[in-house]
């Protein structure tokens, strides 16, 4: 099981946008994606 952790040093830096795009791209390749936000 691979994991990816996305972080940034500033608020409003596009982490959610990046995460959604990455999840969509991985899902389009046939991978099972399970996003999680704490």
C-alpha positions in Angstrom: 0.0 0.0 0.0 1.6 3.3 -1.1 0.9 6.5 0.7 1.3 10.1 -0.3 1.4 13.0 2.2 0.9 16.5 0.9 1.8 19.5 3.0 2.8 23.1 2.6 4.3 25.9 4.6 1.4 28.4 3.9 -2.3 28.4 4.0 -4.3 28.7 0.8 -1.4 27.2 -1.2 -3.5 24.8 -3.3 -3.1 21.6 -1.3 -6.7 20.5 -1.7 -6.8 21.3 -5.5 -3.5 19.4 -6.0 -4.9 16.5 -3.9 -8.1 16.3 -5.9 -6.3 16.4 -9.2 -3.8 13.7 -8.1 -6.6 11.5 -6.9 -8.5 11.9 -10.2 -5.4 11.1 -12.2 -4.6 8.0 -10.2 -8.2 6.8 -10.4 -8.2 7.3 -14.1 -5.2 5.0 -14.3 -7.3 2.3 -12.6 -5.8 2.7 -9.1 -8.0 2.6 -6.0 -7.7 5.9 -4.2 -8.7 6.7 -0.6 -8.3 10.4 0.2 -8.2 11.4 3.9 -8.2 14.8 5.5 -7.5 15.3 9.2 
